[in-house]
């Protein structure tokens, strides 16, 4: 069925302009001022049309942890947040280190309301002692490689993986954490950890591995993508590396440029994630990194956990959900404050992730996939965890009001979310 989206303010690669979009056979067939015939016509009345968001850092928990999330519920959450493509991390059970697990994920995602792109593990079983067969895993559908949730502690293994990935044309995504420095820490090491009498996660853990990854990339002329940047030091290291021409890209999440460790004073485990919320100077540095291009992408690190798992502040696993709030949080914090334009925000949340991963999407143009997020930029709404589509409700933004709401999401030319 052909669908005509009329009178939308379309966010292009350079500017925002009111245009009509004709969708046929899963792609954009027309974009312009004319009004071609269609089986179904939807008047958007000036709502904003963004390229469907591409979240390149998501934990779908499937296979193995489907009590927290599964591929279908994760994609429902994605659609509700305007996210049409997700790259899912490999710390599943079994680990995404084999053709069989990749086939399972891709088969289960066939009819999901978002596109799913698996990230395979760098090392077998995430154990750090044996590299996976990258070529074979790419042929089976892997789009990148990461041991996310853990660092690759052996630098020689990481260097070998980065060189092989470069040869094969894909990215290594690094979880930058020195486990020896962390040594059992559960929140940022600083004033709050001291006040609560809890072991802290020293920022040196993140900064030292970020520096290592950059050094390997520089020495071998290979690419590296730094995951979930949270510290002032890492932002500075990445900025300097880019100035020197090192092939480094990086991402952060809305909670790192909106919130600080002060939230942990509530002793609510929904505010615990890894890396942790840090100090105000880190928040400001991450924000500046987003604004000046040091940090290329805004992602969620969507990491669902059940209420039971999050009940004990000290023993709870790290992680927060974010697929349904990332766009609204970013619009509120970055666009409505005048810090980023809609074009710049779309680049951070769609166009650049598509480019880094080498996947379709990220652009509204004739012949491109009809993956679209239709947004009321001014609608205010409050995050109620019980209304989230994710199986798990562990959001840092519970009770928070945002300005900007997804009204409809289209993936592969089909309407997968609609509250118009």
C-alpha positions as CSV (number, residue, x, y, z in Angstrom):
1,X,0.0,0.0,0.0
2,X,1.3,3.4,-1.0
3,X,1.2,6.1,1.7
4,X,1.4,9.9,1.2
5,X,2.6,11.9,4.2
6,X,1.4,15.5,3.6
7,X,2.6,18.8,5.0
8,X,5.5,17.5,7.2
9,X,8.5,19.6,8.1
10,X,11.1,17.3,6.7
11,X,14.6,17.3,8.3
12,X,17.0,16.9,5.4
13,X,20.8,16.7,5.4
14,X,21.2,20.5,5.2
15,X,17.8,22.1,6.2
16,X,14.3,21.6,7.3
17,X,11.5,22.3,4.7
18,X,7.8,21.4,4.3
19,X,7.5,18.6,1.8
20,X,5.3,15.7,0.9
21,X,6.6,12.2,1.1
22,X,5.3,9.3,-1.0
23,X,6.1,5.8,0.4
24,X,5.9,2.8,-1.9
25,X,7.3,-0.7,-1.5
26,X,9.3,0.2,1.6
27,X,11.2,3.2,0.1
28,X,10.6,6.9,-0.4
29,X,9.3,7.2,-4.0
30,X,8.7,10.9,-4.0
31,X,9.8,13.9,-2.0
32,X,8.7,17.4,-2.8
33,X,5.8,20.0,-3.0
34,X,3.5,18.1,-5.4
35,X,0.7,15.8,-4.1
36,X,0.9,12.5,-5.9
37,X,-1.9,9.9,-5.6
38,X,-1.6,7.3,-2.9
39,X,-3.7,4.5,-1.3
40,X,-3.6,6.3,2.0
41,X,-3.1,10.0,2.7
42,X,-1.9,11.3,6.2
43,X,-1.9,15.0,6.8
44,X,0.9,15.7,9.2
45,X,-0.2,19.3,9.7
46,X,3.3,20.6,10.2
47,X,4.7,17.8,12.4
48,X,8.4,17.2,12.0
49,X,9.7,14.2,10.0
50,X,13.1,12.9,11.1
51,X,15.0,10.1,9.5
52,X,14.3,7.0,11.7
53,X,16.8,7.0,14.6
54,X,19.6,4.5,14.5
55,X,20.7,3.4,18.0
56,X,24.0,1.7,17.7
57,X,24.2,0.5,21.3
58,X,21.3,-1.6,22.6
59,X,21.0,-4.7,24.7
60,X,18.0,-6.7,23.6
61,X,18.8,-9.5,26.1
62,X,17.8,-12.2,23.6
63,X,18.9,-15.0,23.6
64,X,19.2,-16.0,27.3
65,X,17.7,-13.1,29.3
66,X,14.2,-12.7,27.8
67,X,12.7,-12.1,31.3
68,X,14.3,-8.7,31.0
69,X,13.6,-8.0,27.3
70,X,13.3,-9.9,24.0
71,X,13.8,-8.9,20.4
72,X,10.1,-8.1,19.9
73,X,9.6,-6.0,23.0
74,X,12.9,-4.2,22.5
75,X,11.8,-3.3,19.0
76,X,8.4,-2.1,20.3
77,X,10.2,0.2,22.7
78,X,12.4,1.4,19.8
79,X,9.4,2.2,17.6
80,X,7.8,4.1,20.4
81,X,11.0,6.2,20.6
82,X,11.3,6.9,16.9
83,X,14.1,4.3,16.6
84,X,13.9,2.3,13.4
85,X,17.3,0.5,13.6
86,X,19.1,-1.0,16.6
87,X,22.6,-2.6,16.8
88,X,22.3,-5.2,19.6
89,X,25.3,-6.0,21.8
90,X,26.7,-9.6,22.1
91,X,26.6,-10.2,25.9
92,X,23.7,-12.6,25.5
93,X,23.5,-16.2,26.6
94,X,24.9,-17.8,24.5
95,X,27.2,-15.0,23.5
96,X,26.8,-13.7,20.0
97,X,30.0,-15.3,18.9
98,X,28.7,-17.9,16.4
99,X,26.8,-18.1,13.2
100,X,24.0,-20.0,15.0
101,X,23.3,-17.2,17.4
102,X,23.4,-14.6,14.6
103,X,20.9,-16.6,12.7
104,X,18.7,-16.9,15.7
105,X,18.7,-13.1,16.2
106,X,18.1,-12.3,12.6
107,X,15.3,-14.9,12.2
108,X,13.5,-13.6,15.3
109,X,13.9,-10.0,14.1
110,X,12.4,-10.6,10.7
111,X,8.9,-9.3,11.6
112,X,10.0,-7.0,14.4
113,X,8.9,-3.3,14.3
114,X,12.5,-2.1,14.0
115,X,15.5,-3.3,12.0
116,X,18.0,-5.3,14.1
117,X,21.7,-5.4,13.3
118,X,23.8,-7.8,15.5
119,X,27.1,-6.8,16.9
120,X,29.2,-9.9,17.4
121,X,31.8,-10.4,20.1
122,X,35.5,-9.7,19.6
123,X,36.5,-12.7,21.7
124,X,34.8,-16.1,22.1
125,X,32.5,-16.1,25.0
126,X,33.6,-12.6,25.9
127,X,36.4,-14.4,27.8
128,X,39.2,-12.3,26.2
129,X,41.5,-15.2,25.3
130,X,40.5,-16.2,21.8
131,X,39.4,-14.0,18.9
132,X,36.2,-14.9,17.0
133,X,36.2,-15.6,13.3
134,X,35.3,-12.1,12.1
135,X,35.0,-12.9,8.4
136,X,32.6,-15.7,9.0
137,X,30.5,-13.7,11.4
138,X,30.2,-10.8,9.0
139,X,29.0,-13.2,6.3
140,X,26.4,-14.3,8.8
141,X,25.2,-10.8,9.4
142,X,27.4,-9.1,12.0
143,X,27.8,-5.4,11.4
144,X,30.5,-4.6,14.1
145,X,32.4,-6.2,16.9
146,X,32.5,-5.5,20.6
147,X,33.0,-7.3,23.9
148,X,30.7,-4.6,25.4
149,X,30.0,-5.2,29.1
150,X,33.7,-6.1,29.4
151,X,36.9,-4.6,28.0
152,X,39.4,-6.7,25.9
153,X,42.0,-6.8,28.6
154,X,44.8,-8.2,26.3
155,X,46.0,-5.2,24.2
156,X,47.7,-7.5,21.7
157,X,44.3,-9.3,21.1
158,X,42.6,-5.9,20.7
159,X,45.2,-4.7,18.2
160,X,44.9,-7.9,16.2
161,X,41.1,-7.5,16.2
162,X,41.3,-3.9,15.1
163,X,43.6,-4.7,12.2
164,X,41.3,-7.6,11.1
165,X,38.2,-5.4,11.4
166,X,39.9,-2.7,9.3
167,X,40.7,-5.2,6.6
168,X,37.2,-6.4,6.6
169,X,35.6,-2.9,6.6
170,X,33.9,-3.0,9.9
171,X,34.3,-1.2,13.3
172,X,35.5,-2.4,16.7
173,X,33.4,-0.9,19.5
174,X,35.4,-0.6,22.7
175,X,34.0,-0.8,26.2
176,X,36.7,1.3,27.9
177,X,37.2,0.0,31.5
178,X,40.2,-1.3,33.4
179,X,38.7,-3.9,35.7
180,X,41.7,-3.9,38.0
181,X,41.1,-0.2,38.7
182,X,37.4,-0.7,39.1
183,X,38.0,-3.4,41.7
184,X,34.4,-3.9,42.7
185,X,33.3,-0.3,42.5
186,X,29.6,0.3,41.8
187,X,29.2,4.1,41.4
188,X,31.5,6.9,40.5
189,X,34.4,7.3,42.8
190,X,34.0,10.7,44.5
191,X,32.1,12.7,47.0
192,X,28.9,10.7,46.6
193,X,30.6,7.3,47.0
194,X,32.4,8.5,50.0
195,X,29.2,9.9,51.6
196,X,27.4,6.6,51.0
197,X,30.4,4.5,52.0
198,X,30.4,2.6,48.8
199,X,33.3,1.4,46.6
200,X,33.8,3.8,43.7
201,X,34.5,3.4,40.0
202,X,37.6,5.6,39.4
203,X,37.5,7.6,36.2
204,X,41.0,6.5,35.5
205,X,39.5,3.1,34.6
206,X,37.8,4.7,31.6
207,X,40.4,7.2,30.6
208,X,43.3,4.8,30.6
209,X,41.6,2.3,28.3
210,X,40.4,5.1,26.0
211,X,44.0,6.3,25.7
212,X,45.1,2.7,25.0
213,X,42.6,2.3,22.2
214,X,43.5,5.6,20.6
215,X,47.2,4.6,20.8
216,X,46.6,1.3,19.0
217,X,44.4,3.0,16.4
218,X,47.1,5.7,15.8
219,X,50.0,3.2,15.6
220,X,48.2,0.8,13.2
221,X,46.2,3.3,11.2
222,X,43.0,1.4,12.1
223,X,39.5,2.6,13.3
224,X,38.1,2.4,16.8
225,X,34.7,3.4,18.1
226,X,34.6,4.4,21.8
227,X,31.4,3.4,23.5
228,X,29.3,5.3,26.2
229,X,31.8,8.1,26.9
230,X,31.2,9.5,30.4
231,X,34.4,11.3,31.6
232,X,36.0,14.7,31.0
233,X,39.3,12.9,30.4
234,X,38.0,10.6,27.7
235,X,36.4,13.5,25.9
236,X,39.7,15.4,25.9
237,X,41.6,12.3,24.7
238,X,39.2,11.7,21.8
239,X,39.2,15.4,20.9
240,X,43.0,15.4,20.7
241,X,43.1,12.2,18.7
242,X,40.7,13.6,16.1
243,X,42.8,16.7,15.8
244,X,45.8,14.4,15.1
245,X,43.9,12.5,12.4
246,X,43.4,9.3,14.4
247,X,40.4,7.3,13.0
248,X,38.4,7.4,16.2
249,X,34.6,7.9,16.6
250,X,32.7,8.0,19.8
251,X,29.3,8.0,21.4
252,X,27.5,9.0,24.6
253,X,24.1,8.7,26.1
254,X,21.5,11.4,27.2
255,X,22.0,10.5,30.9
256,X,25.6,11.5,30.7
257,X,24.9,15.0,29.4
258,X,21.8,15.6,31.5
259,X,22.4,13.9,35.0
260,X,25.1,13.7,37.6
261,X,26.1,11.3,40.4
262,X,23.9,13.4,42.8
263,X,21.0,11.1,41.7
264,X,22.7,8.3,43.5
265,X,22.1,9.9,46.9
266,X,18.6,8.5,46.6
267,X,20.1,5.0,46.8
268,X,17.9,4.0,43.9
269,X,19.5,1.4,41.6
270,X,17.7,2.6,38.6
271,X,20.3,5.3,38.5
272,X,23.2,2.8,38.4
273,X,24.8,2.0,35.1
274,X,28.3,1.3,33.7
275,X,30.0,3.7,33.2
276,X,28.3,5.5,36.1
277,X,26.8,8.9,36.3
278,X,29.7,11.2,37.1
279,X,30.4,14.8,38.3
280,X,29.1,18.1,37.0
281,X,32.5,18.7,35.3
282,X,32.1,15.5,33.4
283,X,28.5,16.3,32.4
284,X,29.6,19.6,31.0
285,X,32.6,18.1,29.2
286,X,30.4,15.4,27.6
287,X,27.9,18.1,26.6
288,X,30.6,20.1,25.0
289,X,31.9,17.0,23.2
290,X,28.4,16.5,21.7
291,X,28.2,20.1,20.6
292,X,31.7,20.4,19.1
293,X,31.6,17.0,17.3
294,X,34.1,15.2,19.5
295,X,31.3,12.8,20.3
296,X,29.8,11.6,17.0
297,X,26.6,9.8,18.1
298,X,23.9,9.8,20.8
299,X,22.9,6.3,21.7
300,X,21.1,4.7,24.7
301,X,23.1,1.7,25.9
302,X,19.5,0.4,26.6
303,X,20.1,-2.2,29.3
304,X,16.9,-3.7,30.7
305,X,16.7,-5.3,34.2
306,X,13.7,-6.4,36.2
307,X,12.3,-4.5,39.2
308,X,13.4,-7.5,41.4
309,X,17.0,-7.3,40.1
310,X,17.0,-3.5,40.8
311,X,15.5,-3.7,44.2
312,X,18.8,-3.9,46.2
313,X,20.8,-0.7,45.6
314,X,24.2,-2.4,46.3
315,X,23.7,-5.8,44.7
316,X,21.7,-4.6,41.6
317,X,23.1,-5.1,38.1
318,X,24.2,-2.0,36.2
319,X,22.0,-0.7,33.4
320,X,19.1,1.6,32.4
321,X,16.5,1.5,29.6
322,X,16.5,4.4,27.1
323,X,15.0,3.6,23.7
324,X,11.7,5.4,24.4
325,X,13.2,8.5,26.0
326,X,16.4,9.2,24.0
327,X,14.9,11.5,21.4
328,X,12.7,13.4,23.8
329,X,15.5,13.9,26.2
330,X,17.8,15.1,23.5
331,X,15.2,17.4,22.0
332,X,14.6,18.9,25.4
333,X,18.3,19.2,26.5
334,X,19.9,20.1,23.1
335,X,17.3,21.4,20.6
336,X,14.9,23.4,22.7
337,X,17.9,25.0,24.5
338,X,19.2,26.2,21.1
339,X,22.4,24.1,21.4
340,X,21.8,21.9,18.4
341,X,19.6,22.3,15.3
342,X,17.3,19.5,14.1
343,X,19.7,18.7,11.3
344,X,22.6,18.4,13.7
345,X,20.5,16.3,16.1
346,X,19.4,14.0,13.3
347,X,23.1,13.6,12.3
348,X,24.0,12.5,15.8
349,X,21.1,10.1,16.2
350,X,20.7,8.7,12.7
351,X,22.9,9.7,9.8
352,X,26.3,9.3,11.5
353,X,25.5,5.9,13.2
354,X,24.4,4.6,9.8
355,X,27.7,5.8,8.3
356,X,29.8,4.3,11.1
357,X,28.0,0.9,10.9
358,X,27.7,0.9,7.1
359,X,24.0,0.2,7.2
360,X,21.0,1.7,5.3
361,X,19.0,4.6,6.6
362,X,19.9,7.9,8.2
363,X,18.6,10.0,5.3
364,X,15.3,11.2,3.9
365,X,15.7,11.0,0.1
366,X,14.1,9.4,-2.9
367,X,15.1,5.8,-3.1
368,X,16.1,5.6,0.5
369,X,14.4,3.3,3.1
370,X,11.1,4.7,4.4
371,X,12.3,4.7,8.0
372,X,10.8,7.8,9.5
373,X,10.1,9.3,12.9
374,X,7.2,11.8,13.0
375,X,7.5,14.1,16.0
376,X,5.5,16.9,17.7
377,X,8.4,19.1,18.8
378,X,6.3,21.0,21.3
379,X,4.2,18.3,23.0
380,X,5.1,18.0,26.6
381,X,4.8,14.6,28.3
382,X,6.0,12.9,31.5
383,X,7.8,9.6,31.6
384,X,5.8,7.0,33.6
385,X,7.7,3.8,33.7
386,X,4.6,1.6,33.8
387,X,3.7,2.9,30.4
388,X,6.9,2.0,28.7
389,X,6.8,-0.7,26.0
390,X,10.0,-2.4,27.3
391,X,9.6,-5.4,29.6
392,X,11.8,-3.6,32.1
393,X,11.1,-0.2,33.5
394,X,14.5,0.9,34.9
395,X,14.6,4.4,33.5
396,X,16.7,7.3,34.9
397,X,14.0,9.7,33.6
398,X,11.0,8.4,35.6
399,X,8.7,11.2,36.5
400,X,10.6,13.7,34.3
401,X,8.8,15.9,31.8
402,X,10.1,16.3,28.2
403,X,9.2,18.6,25.3
404,X,9.0,16.7,22.1
405,X,7.0,13.5,21.5
406,X,7.1,10.8,18.8
407,X,3.6,10.5,17.2
408,X,4.3,8.0,14.5
409,X,7.1,5.7,13.4
410,X,7.5,4.1,10.0
411,X,9.9,1.3,9.4
412,X,10.4,-0.4,6.0
413,X,7.4,1.7,4.8
414,X,5.1,0.3,7.4
415,X,3.5,2.2,10.3
416,X,4.9,0.5,13.4
417,X,3.9,3.0,16.0
418,X,1.0,5.5,15.9
419,X,-0.5,7.9,18.4
420,X,-1.5,10.6,15.9
